[in-house]
Amino acid sequence: MNPEYRRPTSKIVALAAAGLAILGVACGDLTAVPASLPTLADSGTVYALNGAPPGAPTALHIFSGTLLPATASFVFDVAFDLDSAGHVLIIPQKVVATGLSTTHSVGLQSISGTYDGLLSAPKTGYRADTTMITVPGQVVAIQTTDPNACSISLTGTALYGKVVVTAVDLVAKTLAVKFTVDPNCGFFSFASGLPKD
């Protein structure tokens, strides 16, 4: 046995930690997972939920960024409706469903300012599973905890979107809507392309 031999474990560990710290500063967060899907922006026409023709779009699905019918499969996040006074109603999925249906939570938040001015979703302040009464031109931020999209995500458990009703036809019971969604779980950006945050 060589009496001069010493295990250099503590020095190696210290050097490795210092190297990782330098790499972390130089290259960003080593544990961060980048976004893989670009934000989606679109517009279209939906019908009021009550009185819509069969198969007509009445709802918005955040993950896919599509307008579709609010059916009993509950593959949507918010539905649109009009009340007797002509006010716009944005209705979270859980409010539309019965207590026996499997649903997920959706929060809504009224935003001051313009649609184009909202560059990222607020991180707090959403009212979960509560119908919002709004008017054309009012920007609404959406937070959804869709388990089909985010159940195994490393970056977060929620998806975010923004929507504005731009016009209402009370006779046809239709609403013109514009929306932007970030289909990356845990990301807040509404900028075009792959989000950075």
N, C-alpha and C positions, 0 to 999 in steps of 0.2 A: 504494500500500500504506500502510495506517495504522500508524505505528510504535507507537501506544499500545495497539493490540489485542493481548490475551493470551488464550490458550485457557484457559478455566476448568475444564479437565477434572479436575484433582486435587481442586478444591473440590467439584465436583458428585459425584465418586465418594465423597468423604468424607461429604458430606451424605446421599447415598443409603444408604451403609453404616450411618450413625447412625440413619437412619429405619427401616431394616430391623431393626436391633437393638432399637429401641424397640417396633416391632410384634411382634417375636418374644417379648419379655418380656410385652407386654400380651395377646397372643393365644395364647401357647403356641408349641410347636415348629411352625414353618412347614412342615417336611418330614414331620410325622407324618400317617399315614393313619388315620382313625378306623375302628373296627370297623363292619361293615355287617350282621352277623347276630347275633341274640340267642343267649345260651346256651340249651342244651336240657337239660331234666331229665326223666327218665322212669324207669319200672320195668317189669319183666316177668319172664317165665319162659323160661329156655333149657334145652335138653337137653344132657347130656354128649356131647361130640363123638363118642366111641366108643359106638355102640349107639343113636344117635338115629334116630327115624323119618325117612324120606326127606322132604326139604323143611322139616324142623323147624328153628327157630332155635337156633343153637349158638354164635353169635359176635356181636361188637359192632363196628359201623362208627362211628368217632368223628365224621367230618365230617357225616354225615347224622343221627347220633344214633339209629340204629336197631339192633334185634336182628334178625339174619338168619342163614340157613344159611352155614356155612363151606364154600364150594364151590371148585372148581378155577379159577373166575374171580378168586379172591382179592380180592374187594371186601369186605374186612373188615380189622380191625386186630388183634383178639385173639379167640381161641376159648376155650371153657370145657370142662373135662372133669373127671372124677373118677378117682382112682387106686384100686387094689384095697383100700386101707385107708380109702377114703371121703374122702380129702383133696381139696380144691378145687384144680384146676390152671387157671391163666390162661396161655394159650399164645400168644405173638406170632405173627403171620402167617408170618414167615420160618421159624419152627420147624415149622409145619404143612406148608409147601411142600417140594417137592423142589428140588434144586440147579438144575434146568432151568427152574424157574418164575420169572417176573418178580415180584419182591416189593419191599417197602420195610421199613426198619428201624422197630421198635417197642420202646420202653424201658418198663420197669415199675419201680415203687418202692413199697415197703410204707410206709405212713404211720401214725405213732402219733397217737392222738386219734380224735375222732369224724368221721363222714362230714360232718355239718352244719358241723363246726368247720373243715373244709378249705375256705377261701374262695378260694384261688388255688393253681395248680399250682406245685410246686417247680421252680426253674429248672435245677437240677443234681441229680445223684445217681441217675439212672436206669440200670438194667442193661439193655443193649440185647440184644434177640433171645434172651432166656433165659426159660424157663418158670418161673413163680412158683408155689410150693406155698403155699397159704394156707388159712384157715379162715373160716367164716361170721363176719361182724362186722368182719373186717380190711379197712381201707380201702386201696385200691391206686390210685396215680396212674399215668396212662398218657401217654406222649409218642410221637407218631407222625409220621413224615416222609413222609406220603402225597403222592406227586408229583402225583396227579390233583387234589388240593385246593390244593397250595401251590407248584407248579412256577413260576408266574409272579407270585407274591405279592411285594409290596414290603415287607410287614411282618414276614416271617419264613418259615422253612421247616418249622416244626413246628406240630402241633395238640396240644391237651391235653384230658384227661378224667380223671374219677375214677369208680371203681366199687366197690361192696361187694356181696358175696353175703350175703343176709339169711337164707336158709334152704336146706336141701338135703333132697331126698327120695331116699334111696338105692335104694328099690325102683323108683320110676318113673324114676330117673336124671335128675332135673330140679334146677335151681338157680333160686331167686328172686333177682333182681339189681336193684339200684338204681344209676343212673348219671347223671352230669352231664357235658356236653361243651361246649367252647368251639370253635365251628366257624370262628373267625377265626384265620388263620395268624399265629403270633407273639404271640398274646394268651394270658394265663394265668388270667384271672378265671373263677370259677364262680358269681359273683353273678348273680341273674336280670336279664334285660334286656340291653342292649348293653354289652359290657365296656369299661372305660376303660383297662385295661392288659393 
